[in-house]
Amino acid sequence: MKIASLVARYLLGLIFVVFGLNGFLHFIPQPPLPQGPALQYLEVMMATHYMAPVFALQLLAGVLLLINRYVPLALTVLAPILVNILLFHSLMQPSGLPPGLISVVLWFLVFASVRSAFAGIFQEKVQS
């Protein structure tokens, strides 16, 4: 399990460093934009520059995973991004769902290796 979580951490870090950088440098060719609600959603995201901080957070979290520092923080930052990726692809563009699911599996493998860092948030009651 230790090797699996190490490989998962590196893969997840690499994925988010590459796609975070791509958001700023545009080195991966952009496929044609989808039609319908997905197009409207993406147009709003681009017009408002909403994606700039998302790409920055992806890049930051990916680097943290690659250098093995603040891994629980990186996972916490990536969790809502992954939820958004899954929701977008499951509701508006299903063709991109498999890579999102792979990223979620990698996230859970890394999470399993550092789950003790999250022990406090899974307590039913806080003792005062």
VENCORBEL-V677640 format. One line per field, one symbol per residue. ss: DSSP state (~ for helix, > for strand, _ for the rest). psi: psi as a letter, one per 40 degrees, with the letter a starting at -180 (. if undefined). A space follows every 50 residues. Layout:
# VENCORBEL-V677640
ss=???
psi=???
This chain:
# VENCORBEL-V677640
ss=_~~~~~~~~~~~~~~~~~~~~~~~~___________~~~~~~~~~~~__~ ~~~~~~~~~~~~~~~~~___~~~~~~~~~~~~~~~~~~~~~__~~~~~~~ ~~~~~~~~~~~~~_~~~~~~~~______
psi=ddddddddddddddddddddddddefehhhiiiiiadddddddddddefd edddddddddddddddefhfddddddddddddddddddddddgddedddd ddddddddddddefddeeddeehdihh.
